[in-house]
Amino acid sequence: MEWVTGVLAAEDYEVGRQIVQRGVAAVYLVAFTSALNQFPALLGERGLLPVPEYLRRAGDRVGPTLFRRGYTDGRLRAVAWTGIVLSALLVLGLPQAGPPWLPLVAFLVLWGLYTSIVNVGQVFYGFGWESLLLEAGFIAAFLGSDEVAPPFLVLLMIRWLVFRLEFGAGMIKMRGDRSWRDLTALDHHHETQPMPNPASRFFHLLPKPLHRIEVAGNHVTQLAVPWLLFAPQPLAGIAALVMIVTQGWLVVSGNFAWLNTPTIILAFAAVPDAFYAAVVPAVDPAGSYQPTPPWFTIVVVLAVLVLASLSRPALVNLFARHQLMNAGFNRWHLGNAYGAFGSVTKVRYEVVVEGTLDDVGPDARWREYGFKGKPGDPARRPRQFAPYHLRLDWMMWFLALGSERGWFTPFLVKLLQADPQTLGLLAEDPVDGARPRYVRARIFLYRFASRREKQETGLWWIREPQGLLVRPASLRAESP
């Protein structure tokens, strides 16, 4: 048995294990904080899509969740706070300082708690990075503690997850929008992405030949480099570093919640300690490990076999003619298919919500509700929020694309009621807590201001009205 555990040990990946465990825990910390701040207003008892109603309607179709027998905002906050505390402890490395079962239990609890949230989160939690975080947390549970060497099989499963992420994203692009194939996608993407950040305009205004190089480099990184994750060192480590740099480029250029962050963190599982020692010779991460307990080796092997089995549909999907993007094949969010931005929108439409204290007429003064992250005021510089996820702002982007799944009308009703929880999701209430007589939604075409326009006007965005999405609406019977 000692021979088996010795073969499965990867003593030269201690730094990678520390980065993966603490990094994944840090993303969980962000995710639970996001749930604490936004879930009650979006999905709580008095939310836009209340979970109690969803549970009654969905019945057995709801996946595993602690809320199956009843949801309250208090229970949600208890789950979120538990996740926050446990995530923080893992970031500090305290469970990892104990026996191997301690971080194992800690990560599995995080995974179970967040699964409970995601499975009742409906459209507001229908993003691929939710499943990515769940799968990453489940795998990280089997990395062991500081007492034992990192299990090689678990590091291999993490590389397999990174491969699915990168190669799946590359394939969905090649099979999707023609602009990815003719290298013109980034002529538009920086401007039309869901939530631009402070640097997005700079990237958008780069020369078009450089955009072509960016797209070509992206294809190489996502379609060719991931295969090297399974090559001997130093090739696997070099491949991981290439992906880390590429994903870092995406982090700098846009607000993609935590889509890129876990990919960066997980890629470190393929970087050996020798790479760090080559940069800083004084660094000697090797620890004095105790023999791996046989029970832990058995648990690791069984977990890897289960994960490999569950990811078979995702493997088939990678090479399927009609590839699914961000698809789950089981209720546990393990072995998922990933991919993002298979198509790129060429123009940017924004829905601008306005309210007025006046009666509808030519003299009515309409005032704009300000969102925290999505473009609104043309003079406001885009802000950085990622890896924090502004769920309402993201859904407003989908709304402008024509996708609305039952939440927008309740949102307008909440504004008419001046609901404090809903207003807390916004950056600016133009009527200062009063109940507006009417609200409406207008559509604008947005584009980044050119360098000359920015210099002359000070505006970050140039926008043009395109018409009404929702006519003036009121809670009063005489609403037009």
N, C-alpha and C positions, 0 to 999 in steps of 0.2 A: 504493500500500500504506500510506503514511503517513496518508492520508485515512481508510482503513478502521480502522487501529489507533487513530486519534484519536477516531472515532465510538464505538468500543467502550470507550474509557477513561472511568472515573468518578473524576475527580480530587478530587471533593468528598465521598468516602466513606473517607478514610484511617483515621479513628478506628474506623469500623465494621469495616474490614478487620482492624485490630490486635486489636479485641475478639474477632472471630470466630476468627481464627487462634490466638491465645493461649488463648482460652476453650475452644475445642474440644480443643486440646492438653492443657489442664488436666484435662478430663474423661477423656481417654485415660490420663493419668497416674493418675487414681483407678482407672480400669478395670483397668489392668495391675497396680496395687498390689493390688487385690482378687483378681485371678487368682493372683498370687504367694502371697498369704496363705491362699486358700481352695481353689484348684483341686486341689492334690494330695490333700487330705482328701476332697473331694467326688467327684472324677473321675479321680484319679491311679491309679497302678499298684495301690495298695491302697485305693482310694477306694470310695465307696458305689456308684457306677456307673462302673466302670473303663473308661477310654477304649480300652485294647487290646481288650477284649471287644466294645465297641461297634463298633470298626473291623472286626473279624472278622465281626460280625453284619450290619452295614449295607452293607459292600462298596462298590460304586460309588454308592450313594445318598448317601454322605458328600460334602459340598460341598468346594470347594477348601481344602486345609489342608496345612501343612508336616508334619503328623503322619501323613499318609496311609501312608508307608512305615515307620512305626514310632513309637510314643509311649513316652517315658520321662519321669519327673518331672524329670530333669535338663534335658531338652530344653525342657520347659514353663518351667522357671525361666529358662533362657537366653532364650527368647522374651519372657518377662515383663520381665526386666531390660533387655533391648534396648529394649523399648517404653517402659519407665520413663525410661531415659536420653534417648532420642530425644524423648519428650514434654516432658521438663524443658528440653531445649535449645530447643524450639519455644516453650515458655512464656516463656523468657528472650529470645526473639526473635533468637537467633543465626543460624539458617539464613535467616531473613528478611532479614538484613543482607547476604546474598550475592546472586548472580544469581538470576533467576526459577526456574531449574531446581532450585535447592537445596531450597527449601521444597516444591516439587512432589514431588521424590523422597522427602523426609522424611515427608510426609503419606501418600504412597502406601505407603511401607514400614509405617507405623503401621497403615494400613487392612489391608494384607496380613497382618501379624502378628496383629491382633485377629480378622480373619476366620478365621484358622487355629484360634484358640481357640473362637470362637463355633460353628463348624461341627462341633466334637466335644463341645460343652458340654451337649448333650442337654437335659433338662428344666431343669437349673440355669441354662441360658443361653437359655431360651425366652421371653425378655421383649422387648417391643417396643422398649425403649430400647437394646438391643444393636444392632439393625438401624439405629436412628436414629443412634447414634454412628458406625457404619460409613459410613452415607450422608453424614453431616455431614463426616466426615474426608475422604472421597473428593472431595467438592465443594470443601472448603477447600484442597485441594492445588492448585487452579487459580486461587487468588487472587493468585499472584505474590509477588514480594519487594518490599522497600522501594524498589528501584531503579525500578520501573515503577508506573504508576497502576493502581488496582484495576480489574479487568475488569468492565464493566457486566453482561455476559451471565452471569457467575458470580454476581454479586450478585442477579441476577434469578432464577437457579436456586435460590439460598438462600431467597429469598422464596417461591418455589413450594413448597419443602420445608416452610417454616413454614405456608403455606396448607394443605397436606395434613395437617399435624399438627393444627392448630386446627380447621379445618372438618371434618376426618374425625372428630375427637373430638366435635364438636358434633352431627354427624349420627348417630353411633352412640348418643348419649344420647337424641336425639329418637325414634329408631327402637327403642330398647331399653326400659329400665325406665319404667313409667308415672310413677314418682315424679319423674323429670326433667321430665315434661310438666306435672304438677300442682304443681311447685315445692316438693315435700317431701323431695327427695333428701338435703339436708343436715341434715334432722332426724336422720338415721342415719349419714351417711357419715363424719363426723369420728370417731365412736365405733367404726365397724366397718371402717375402712380397714385395709390389711394391717399397717401398723406405725405406730401413733400416736407423735407426738413430744411434747415437754414442753408445747407450746401446744395440743395437740389437744383436751384436756378443756375448756380455756377456750372454744375455738371451739364445741364441742359444746353448752355450756351457755348460749350466746348466745340471746336471745329468738327464738322461731320466726319472727316477722315479718321479722327480719333475715336468717334463713336463706332466706326466700322472695326477698328482694332479692339475696342472694348468687347463688342459682340463676338468677334472671332476668338478672342481670349477666353470669353465665357464658355464657348462651345468646347474648346480644348480642355478647360478645367472640368467641365461637367460630363463630357463624353469620353475622354481618353484618360485623364489623370486618375479618376476613381479606381480604375482597374489596378493601378500600382499600389493601392492600399494593401493588397494581398501578396505583394512582391517582398522579397527579402530586404532587410535594411542594407544600405540607407535609403533605398528607393521608396519604401513605404513612408518613411518619415519626411522625405522631400515632397512626396505627393500630398501629405497632410498639410505641410507648410504652405504649399501652393494654394490649397483650398482655403486655408485660414486667411491668407492675404486677400484672396478674391472675395471671400465673405466679408472681410473687414471693409473692403471697398464699397460693398453694398450697404453696410451699416453707416458709413460716412455719407452716402448719397441719398438716403431716404429713411423714413419712419416705417419699418416693417414689423412693428411689435417685437416679439422674440423669435421671428422666423429665422434669422441668421445667427443669433447668439448661441443657441444650442449646437448648431452645426460647427461653429468655431470651437466650442468647448469640447465636443465629442471627438473632433479631429485630433486633439492632443493625445488620444488613446493610441495613436500610431506613431507618436514621436518618442523615441527612446531617450533614456537619461543621458546617453553619450552626446546627444546634440547639445544639451545644456552645458555639459562639462566642457565641450569644445569652445563654447562662447565665454563661459566663466570657469576657468580651470579650478578655481577654489571650491566650486560647488561639488559636493559629494552627496547626492541624494540617497545613496544606498543605505538601507537600514539593516538592523540586526533582527531578522525575522525568526519567529518561532516556527516549528513544523506546523504545516497546515493540518488542522483536525480532519480526520477521515470523513466525519459527518458533513463538514463544509464542502469538501471535494464532491461528495455524492450530491449534495444540494445544487452545487454549481453545474455539474454535468446534467442533472435532470432539468434544471432551468434552461440550459442552452438547448437541450433536445426539444423542450416545449416551444421555445422561441423559434427555433429553426422550423419546426412543423407549422407553427402559426404564420410564418412569413412566406410559406410556399405560394399562396395566392398572389402575394406582392411580387414575387420573382416572376411568375407567369405574366403578370400585368405589365412588367417592364418591357416585355417583348411582344405584347398583344397588339394587334392591329388597331384596336380601339382602346387605347390606354386610358385608364381612369386616373384622375388627378385628385390627390388628397382624399383617398378612399380608405375606409376601414372595412375589415372583413370579419370582425368579431366584436362582441359587446365590451371587450376588455381593452380595446384600443392598443392592441399589440400586433406586430407584423403588418403595419399599414403601408399603403402606397402614398408616395409624396410627389410633389411637383408644384410649381407656381408660375403664373403669368405665361401660360401657354399661348395666350393672345394678348396683344398690346393695343389699347385704345389710341386712336390717332388724335382725338380732340378731347378736351376736358370740359365736362358740364358739371355745374354745381347747383345744388338746390339751396336756395336762400330762404330762410323762414323769417317772416316779419309779423309784428303785432301792432295794433293801434288801440288807443283809448277812445278814439273818435268813431262816429258813425261812418259807414262806407260812403265815399263821395269824393269829388275832386279836391276837397280841402282836407281830407284825412291825412294825418301825419303817420306814415308807416315807419316803424323802427325795426332794425335788424337784430335778431338774436345771434349772439356771438358764440361759436363753438371753440373748444380748447385747442383742437389740432387742425381741423379741416380748413381749407381756404375760405375766407369770408371777406372781411375788410381788405380791399386791394392794397391798402397802405401798410398792412401788418406783415411783418417778416415772419415766415414760417418758423415754427418752433420745433425743438427736439424733444420727443417723448419716448421713443423706443429705448429700451425694450418694454416699457410700460405700454399697455394696450388700451387705447381709448375706443371702446367698443361702439358707442353711439356714433362717433365720428366716422369710423370705418363703414358702418351701415349706411350712413349718408352718402358715401361714395357709391355703394351698390345701388342706392335709390336713384342717383343721377344716371346710372346705367340702365335703369328700367326694372330693377329687381326690388320688390317690396313684398315682404312676407308677413303682413298683418300687424306690424308694429308702428307704422307711421301715423295712422289715424289716432290710435291711443296716445301717441306722443303729442299730437296737436291738441287733443282734449286736455291732456295734463297741463299744457301751456295755458290754455284758456282757464283752467282752474288755478293757475299759479301754484302748482304742486311743488313744494319745497324740495322733495327728493329729485324730481326731474330737473328743476332749475339748478340743482347742485351739480348736474352733469355738464352744465354749460359754463362758458367763461364770462358771459355777459347777459344779464336780463335787462333789456332796454326800457322796461316799464317799472323797474325797481320793486318787484314783488307784487305789484297790483295785478288785478285780473284784466287782461285786455278784452276789449269788446269783440274784436275780430282777430283772427290770424289768417295768414295766407302763405303759400309757398310759390316762389318764382324760380325759374330756371335761367341760369346765366352761362355763357360760354367764357371760360377763363383761359388765359395764356400768360406765360411769364413775360414781364416787361423786357424789352430789349435793353442793351446797355445805354443807348441814347435815351429811351423812354424813361428808364430809371433815373438817369441823371437830370432830366428835365422836370419830371413830375414827382420823383420820390416814391413812386408806386412799385410794389413788387409784382403785382398782377394787373393785367388789363382785362376788363370784363365787359361783355355786351349782353343786354337782356334778350332772352329768347322766348319769353312768354310765361304763362301761368301753369303751374302743376296742380295747385289746389286754389280754387277761387276763395274769396273771403268767407270764412266760416265762423260761426258763433255758437254758443250754447243757448242763445235765445231763440225763441220760436220764429222770430221774424228774420232769421238769418237768410240772406239771399242765396 
